Amino acid sequence: MNRIDAKRRNVVDHRKKQFAEATYQPQQYPHRLNFYTTPPTADITLEQFEQWAIDRLRILAELEACSFRNKTPAETAAHMEPLLKKYLPLDNNSSNHSQLLAQRQKDHYSHFILRLAFSSTEDLRRRFTRVESMLFRLRFQGDDMKERNAFVRTLNLDWEPVSEEEKTELAAELAATVGFSGKRGQPTVQDEEWSKVDWERVPDLIEHRKVFVKRGKAYVPSREQQSMVMTEFNARLEKSLELTARALPRLDEDDRLTPILNHLSKNFIAPDSVYTNSSSAIEGAEISARNIDNLSQHFPMCMAHLHRTLRRDSKLRHFGRLQYTLFLKGIGLNLEECLVFWRSSFNKMTDDEFNKGYRYNVRHVYGDVGGDSNRRSGGYSPYSCQKILTEHAPGNGEAHGCPYRHFDEQNLMTLLEGVGISDKGVLQGVREDKQKQKFHMACNRVFEYVHKNELRRAKDEGIMTAAQLETIVHPNEYFKRSYLLKNLGKMKKEGDGDVKMEG
């Protein structure tokens, strides 16, 4: 009897085990670089969950934009440096930064959050692998050499280190192949850490004759180990994303995370941009109903098309009015002026018709009427590029949406040529962007062409930083940047780096 009781005590009750409280070990981050092999385990808030993912998505989207613009590695690194410091800082151990742990935790968690968001389809997995690889390569190249080598040693990549005796024996061959000069003050073969791997693992290095090969082994210096590390990083990430995709159905029951993850995956079309009054307001600019025609020279193509359609037909359909009203609200047009603008634009109807059919809708958008929540929130926020691209596609007779997505190629070219864009290189670039569904890149391409002289001056004189010139993903940001660039003579740079209009 006692023997049976002893057995019962040792039996695991799986019904109880599945509800047992999980115990996690605190995670340490000894290295700046990360292969993201271990999922995070600590608790974070939903706000951190979403904000950390959005910050990382900004970085990945900007890296992808640099790739589509054919920026060199040096240009990409220079462009990304201020953005990385702003959204996803990651300092070396030698910096002794007080926020090292917090930085690395955010980097770790944000990667896994986006991994969940972008593992559902093969296209998303492929794009996520590509941009994450670009980010890892940028960090790998900029890492301290000692810290980088220490990190690589932890990866257990099945590399055979080359001994000092073998380096001395093969010094001449290694120096000749890799290109060591042997001059005083220059690195020598002995200064470099070398590894031996099967030659099949480094075909790109062999193709460019950057390694010495002997008896089927390639001798790879540490400065060329990036190729092997990147190959391993990609392979592991691709495998992990496939495993994540299989686990995704288990998340469907979590109504807290699923909407956030869906929103993030949609943002891979064009990263979302959160609108705030402070981010789009232009101090000193005349934003009034009578000045909208003049200000329209700074509108992105989507809003310029709405404005021209309104002026031509003296009317817009519902979604066109909503998209345009929100944009005007975003550039700083107050409710009273907005009502004046719409009333004067609808010049084929009586006051009574306008008041009955349209006045209330404008007031509701501004939060002047409606429920308590609408009033407290100040009404609706202006649409981002992502929202315009993915919601309420225009039908016949409607003018809202994004011309780069919703126009056919011939009509788009006609539209661009009609506003004075005749450069064949720009037009061909827009065609290619449209074919690749990089609609926000097409818009940025046009912006850079229209403002090429002002952008050159802003960069040369340091009036705008790289962070202030990152890829545009919101129509109101397009307007603000265009207005500021076209008024460079009236601008001054504040101590905190912000650009404002002089009174």
N, C-alpha and C positions, 0 to 999 in steps of 0.2 A: 504493500500500500504506500509506504514511504517513497519507494522507487518511482511509482506512478506520479505522485505529487511533485517529485523533483523534476520529472520530465515536463509536466505541465508548466512548471515555473520557468523553464527554459524555452518554451514555445513562444514565438513572436506573434502577437496579435496584430495582423496587418491592418485590420479595421481601425485600430487605435493608432498605429504607426503613421498612417496617412494624414492624421490630424495632429500629429505631434509638432511641437514648436521647433522650428529649424534653428540650428546653432551654426553661426558663421564665424570664421576667423577674420580679424581685421586685415585688410589688404595693404601691402606695402608696395612702394614704387621706387625701387633702387635705381632705376634707369629712366632717362628722359624718353627714350624710344620704347615702343611697345608693339608687340606682334598681336596683341589682343586675343590671346589663347584662352585666358581664364575669364569667365563672365563675372561682372561685378555682383557683390552680395549685400552691401550695406543699404540702408533705407535712405531714400531721397524723397522730396516732396513732388507732387504733380507739377508744380510751377517750375522746379528745377528740371524735371524730366523734359518738359516742353522747351524751356528756354535754352538749356544746354544743347538740345538737338537743333534748334533754330540757329544758334550761333555757329555750330559746326557746319550746318548746311550752307550758311553764307560763305564760309571759307571754301567748301567744296565747289560751290557754284562759281565762285570767282576764279578758282583754279581751272575749271572747265572753260570759263570765258577766256582766260589767258591762252589756253590751248587752241581754241577756235580762232583767236586773233593772231596765231602763229608767233607769239612772243618767244624770245629765246629764253633758255634757263636763267640767265643773268637778269633779264628784264622781268621775268616772272618772280624771281626771288625778291627783287627790289620793289615790285608792285605789291607783293603779298606781305612784306615785312610789317608795315603799319597795321594791316588788317588782322594779321595773326596776333599782334600785341593787343589789339582791341577786343577781338572776339574769342581767341583761343590761345592765350599765352602759354608757353612751355619752356621754362628756363633750364639751363644746365645745373648739375649738382654744384659745380664750382662757383655759381653765382650766389649761393647761400641765401636765396630768396626765401622770405618768410612764408610765402604762399605756394611753395613747391608741391606739397601734398595736395592742396586744393586744386592746383592747376592740373596735376596728373590724374586726379580723380575725375575732374570734369572731362578731360580728354578721353579717359577710359569709358566712362558712362555714355558720353555722347556718341562714341563710335558704336557701342552695342545698341543704343536706342535707334540710330539710323539703320543699323543692320536689320533690326526688326521691321523697320518701315520699308526697306528696299530689297527684301528678299522674296517678295511674292511672285515676281515674274522674271523671266530670263533676261529681258532687256534692262530692268532695274538692277538686277544683280551684276550684269556686265558693266553698266555705267558706274555703279557704286564701287566696284573693284578698281576700275580705271582711275577714278578721282581720288579714292583712298590711297592708291599706289602713288599718285602724284604728290599727295601730301606727305606720305612717308618718305619718298625720295627727297623732297625738299628739306625735311628735317634731318634725314640721314646725312645729306651733304653738308648741312650747316652745323652738325654736332661736333663737339670737342673730340679729337681723334682718340684720346685715351678712353673717354667715356664710351665712345662708339665701339671700340675694340672690346671693351669689357662687356658691353651688351651683346655683341656678336658671339662672344664665347659662351654666353648662357643659352644660345639657341640650339646647341647640339646638332649642328648641321652636317655632321659626318665629314668634316674637313680634317685632313691630316696636317698638323703644323710641321713646317720645315725647320729642322734643327740648325743650330749655329754652324755645326760642322758641315752640313750639306750646303748651307748658304755660302760658306767659304769655298767649298769645292766647286760650286757652280757659279761663282761670283761673276765671271766674265760673260757667261751665256745669259745670266739673268740681267745683268746691266745692259748688254747689247740689245736684248729683246724689249725690255721695258723702257729703256732710254735714259738711264742714269748717266750723267755726264762725267762723274768722277772728280769734278772740280772742287777746290777747297770751299767749304761752307755750304755745299750742296748735299742733299741726302744721298746716302750710299745704300748698297744692297743690304748691309748689315743693320742699317737703321730701320729698315722696313720689316713688318711682320708678313711672312709668306705662308701660304697654305697650298696643299696638294689635293686636287680633286680629279675625278675621271673627266677626260677631255670632253665627253658628250654633254656635260653639264654646263659648259661655258662656250657654246658655239659662236656667240656674238663676239666674245673676246678673241677667240681664235681667228675669226674672220677679219678682225681689224689688227691682228698680230700684236695684241697687247699682253700676251702671256708666252712663257717658254714651255714647250711640250717635250716630255721625255718618257718613253716606255708607257705611253697611254695616260700619263698624268700631266695635268696642266698646273704650272706653278703660278699662283695668283698672288700679286702683292695686295696689301690691305687697301690701298687706294683704289684698286679695281674690284674689290670684293662686293661693291654695291650691286653689280650685275647679279651675282649669286644670291645675295640677300633679297633683292627685289623679286627674283624668280621664286624664291621660297615664300616670300610674303604673299605674292599673288596666288600661289598654289594653295596655301593654307586658308586664305580668305575665301577663295572660290569654294573650297570644300565646306568651310564653316557656313557660308551662305546657303548652300544646298541643304545642310542639316537644319538650319534655322527655318527654311521654307517648309520643311516637313512638320515642324513644331508649331507653325503659325495658327492652324485651326484651333489649338487650345486657347488662344488669346481671344477668340471671337466672343467668348462669354464675358469678358471684362469690358464693361461699358465705359470705364474710365480711360483706358489706354487706346482702344480701337479707334475712336474718333481722332485722337491726336496722331496716331500712326498713319491713318488715311490722309489726314491733312498734310503731313510731312511728305508722303509719297507723291501727292499731287504737286507739291512745291518743286519737284524735280523738273517739271515742265518749265517753270520760271520761279525762282525763289520768291516767297511771299515777303512783303515789306509792310511792317506795322505802321500805320499812319498816326501821327500825333500833330496837334496844332503847332507845337513848337518846332517840329522838324521841317514843316513845309512853309511856315509863315516867312515872309520877306519884309524885314523892317525897312520902312521908307518908301515902299512901292505903292503906287496908286492903284488899288484894287477896287474898281467901281464899275457900275453897269455901263457907263458911257465909255469906259476905257477897255472893255473886253475885246473889241475889234483890234485895237492896237496890241493888246497882250497876246492875241492869238498867234502871233509870229513865234511865240515861245512854246506853243502847244505841241505835244507829241502827235503823231499822225492820227491816232484813234480819236483824239479830241478835236483836232483840226478838221477832220472829216465831219464830225458831228456839227461843228460850228458852221462850216460852209453849207452843209445840208440845211441847217436851220435858217441861215440867211437866204438861201435860194428858195425854200419852200414855205418859210414862215411857220413851220411845224416840225415836230419830232414825235415818233411813237413812244410808248410808255418806257421801254427799257432804255431807249436813247435819252429821253428826258432824265431818267433816274441816274444813268451813268454820267451824264454831263453836269447835272445839278450837284452831284457829290464831288465831282472834280472842281467845279467853281467854288464850292464850299471849302474844299481843301486848299485852294490857292489864297484864301482869305476873304472871299466875297461874303459880306454879312447877309443876314436874312432879308433885311429891307431892300438892299441893293439887288439881291437875287430876284426878289419879286418884281422890282422895276425892270430888270433885264428880261425876264420871261414875258412880262406884260407888253413891253415894247417889241419883243421878237414876234409875239403872236398878234401881228397887226391886222389880221383879217377877221378878228372876232371882237365882240363888244366886251365892255368891262364886266357885265353880268355873266356872260359866258365864261370868261376867264376865272372870275371868282367862284363860280359853281363847279367848274371842271378841273381847275389846276391849282388854285391858290392853296387849298388845304394840303395837297400832296407836297408842295414845296416846304410849307411850314412843318409838316411831319418829318421830312428828311432832316431838318435842322433841329428837331426835338422840341419845337415850340408847342406842338399839340400831340395828342396820343396818350398812351398809358404812362404811369409813373416811371416805369423802367426806361421808356424811350426818352422822357424828359430828363431824367437823371443822367443818362448816358450822353445827352446832347445830340440825339438822333443817330443817323447812320454814318459810318466811316467811308471815305472815298475808296473806290475799288482799286485794288492792286492789279498789276499785270496778270498775276496768276488767276485772280478771280475773273477778270475779263476774258482770259483765254479759255477757261474751263466751264463757265456758266452762261446760260442763256445765249446760245448761238443765234445770230441774226437771221431772220427770214426775208422773204421778198418785201421790199419797201421799207426795210429797217436799216438804220445807219450805225447802230452801236456795234460793239465787239472790237476786235483787233484786225486792222487791214492786212497785216502781215500773215495772219492765219486765215481769215474769213474771205479775203479777196482771192480770186484766181490770179494766176501769175500775170496774165496780160493786163488785167484791170489794175493790179498793183503797180506794174511798171508805168502805166498811164498816169496813175495817181502821183507817183514820185516825180515823173518828168514834168507833170503839171505844176509842181511846187518848186521847180528849178533844179532838180537833181538829175544831171545828165551825164555824170562821170560813169564811164562804162565799167570800170573796176568796181565801183560801189554797187551799181545795179546788178552786176554778175554775182557779187558777194551776197546781196539780198536774196537773189534767186536760190543760191546754194543754202543759205540759212533757212529759207522757207522749205526747201526740199528735205532738209535734215530736221525740220520742226524746231529749229532754234529761233523762235519768233522774237524773243526779247533780244537776242544777239543782232537780228536784223535791225531792230529799232535803235540799238546802241550804235550800230555801224552808220546809220543815217545821222544820228546825233553827232558822232565824231566828225563826219564829213562836213556837216553844216557849221560846226563850231571849231573847225580845225585850227584856225588862226588864233582864236581866243584860248583854246586848250594849250597851245604851244606857249603862249604868253603866260598863262596861269602857272604852268609848270616851271618855266624859266625863272619867273619872278617869285616863285614860292608862295603865290597867293592862295592856291588850293593844294592840299596834301593828297597823296595817293588814296588815302582812306575816304576823302571827300569826293574822289573821282572814281569810286568803284562802280561796277556795272549797275546800270539803272534798272530797277524792277518795279517802279511805281510811276504812273503818269504825273503825279504831283511833284515827285523828285525830278523828273524830266523838266517840268516847267521851272522849278526853282533854280536848277543848275543852268538852264538856258538863259534865264533872266539875269542871273549873276554874271555869267560869262560875257553876255552882250553889254553889260554895264561895268566892265572891269575898272574903268576910270573913276567910278563912284564908290568903289569898294575899298574897305580897309580890313586888315587882318588883326583880330583881337589877340590878346595875350594867350588865350586858351586854344588858339588855332582856328576859331570860328570865323567865318567870313560874313561881314555885315555891310549894309549900305550906309554911306555917310549922309548925314542930314544936310 
